[in-house]
Amino acid sequence: MDNKGQETIELISRAEAAQYLNICLSTLDKLINDRKFYGKVNIGRRVFIDKGQLNKYIQENMY
């Protein structure tokens, strides 16, 4: 949290997220387009991933 009590968000690119999870970009795209995933951030035409939300999604959806 920063000094105002708000959490900081770490955004990573699609390529970084795919590398982080050791999956290909098409598999990542399927994951981030899941209606249960809330970490996709569009800035203009670029897509970024909230790393905290990605970790949360993975933990909640592991088998």
C-alpha positions in Angstrom: 0.0 0.0 0.0 1.1 3.5 -0.6 1.0 6.3 1.9 -2.6 7.1 1.2 -3.8 3.6 2.1 -4.4 2.6 -1.5 -2.9 -0.5 -3.0 -0.3 -0.1 -5.8 -1.0 -2.0 -9.0 1.8 -3.7 -10.9 0.9 -3.9 -14.6 2.8 -6.2 -16.9 2.6 -6.7 -20.6 0.9 -9.7 -22.2 4.3 -11.1 -23.2 5.6 -10.7 -19.6 2.5 -12.4 -18.2 2.8 -15.3 -20.7 6.5 -15.7 -19.8 5.7 -15.4 -16.0 3.2 -18.3 -16.4 5.3 -20.2 -18.9 2.4 -20.4 -21.5 2.0 -19.1 -25.0 0.2 -15.8 -25.8 -2.9 -17.5 -27.3 -3.3 -19.5 -24.0 -2.9 -16.3 -22.0 -5.5 -14.5 -24.2 -8.0 -17.3 -23.5 -7.3 -16.9 -19.8 -7.6 -13.1 -19.7 -10.8 -13.1 -21.7 -12.4 -15.4 -19.1 -15.4 -13.5 -17.5 -14.0 -14.4 -14.1 -10.7 -12.6 -14.7 -10.7 -9.0 -13.6 -7.0 -8.1 -14.2 -7.1 -7.0 -17.8 -6.3 -3.3 -18.3 -6.7 -1.6 -21.7 -4.6 1.5 -22.2 -5.4 2.7 -25.7 -5.0 -0.3 -27.9 -2.4 -1.9 -25.6 -3.4 -4.6 -23.1 -1.8 -4.9 -19.7 -2.3 -7.4 -16.9 -2.6 -6.6 -13.2 0.0 -9.1 -11.8 -1.8 -9.2 -8.4 -5.1 -10.1 -10.1 -3.3 -12.7 -12.2 -1.9 -14.4 -9.2 -5.2 -14.3 -7.4 -7.0 -15.8 -10.5 -4.4 -18.6 -10.8 -4.7 -19.5 -7.1 -8.5 -19.6 -7.2 -8.6 -21.7 -10.4 -5.9 -24.3 -9.8 -7.1 -27.8 -9.8 
